[in-house]
Amino acid sequence: MYTRPMILPLDSTGRIYVLEDEKGQIVGTGSREVCETMMYLIGAGLSPATEQAQTGNRSNVRAAITI
């Protein structure tokens, strides 16, 4: 079991990498730069949604299409 996310090479040439989380589950694949960016996003974390966003009261948001 891993203690932190890890980037591992997926092919022998080192062009494609895989990012695994702390549990060893695959988060995504891509170039080394893509995996590093994903690892940064995992480490940065996301702030919890505010109460207004959870209730759907978004008066200042416009839809691209009307339903």
C-alpha positions in Angstrom: 0.0 0.0 0.0 1.3 3.5 -0.9 1.4 6.4 1.6 1.1 9.1 -1.1 0.2 9.4 -4.8 2.9 8.0 -7.1 3.7 8.5 -10.8 4.9 5.3 -12.5 6.0 4.6 -16.1 3.4 2.7 -18.0 5.5 1.8 -21.1 9.2 0.9 -21.5 10.0 4.1 -23.5 8.8 6.3 -20.6 6.4 8.3 -22.8 3.2 7.3 -20.9 2.8 7.4 -17.2 0.1 6.4 -14.7 -0.8 8.2 -11.5 -1.9 6.0 -8.6 -3.5 7.4 -5.4 -2.7 6.4 -1.8 -4.8 3.2 -2.1 -3.0 2.1 -5.3 -6.0 2.9 -7.5 -5.3 4.4 -10.9 -6.3 8.1 -11.1 -5.2 8.7 -14.7 -2.7 8.3 -17.4 -0.8 10.6 -19.7 2.5 12.3 -20.2 4.7 13.0 -17.1 3.6 16.6 -17.1 -0.1 15.6 -17.1 0.4 13.2 -14.2 2.4 15.8 -12.3 -0.5 18.3 -12.8 -3.1 15.7 -11.6 -0.9 15.0 -8.6 -0.8 18.7 -7.8 -4.6 18.9 -8.0 -5.0 15.9 -5.7 -2.6 17.5 -3.2 -4.2 20.9 -3.4 -7.6 19.4 -2.4 -10.9 21.0 -3.1 -12.8 23.3 -0.8 -16.2 22.1 0.3 -19.2 23.4 -1.6 -20.9 26.3 0.0 -24.5 26.0 1.2 -25.7 28.3 -1.6 -24.1 26.1 -4.3 -25.7 23.0 -2.7 -29.2 24.4 -2.8 -28.9 25.5 -6.4 -29.5 29.2 -5.9 -27.2 30.6 -8.6 -28.8 33.7 -9.8 -25.6 35.0 -11.5 -25.0 31.9 -13.6 -26.4 31.7 -17.2 -26.9 28.5 -19.1 -25.4 28.0 -22.5 -28.7 26.3 -23.6 -32.3 26.7 -22.3 -34.1 23.7 -21.1 
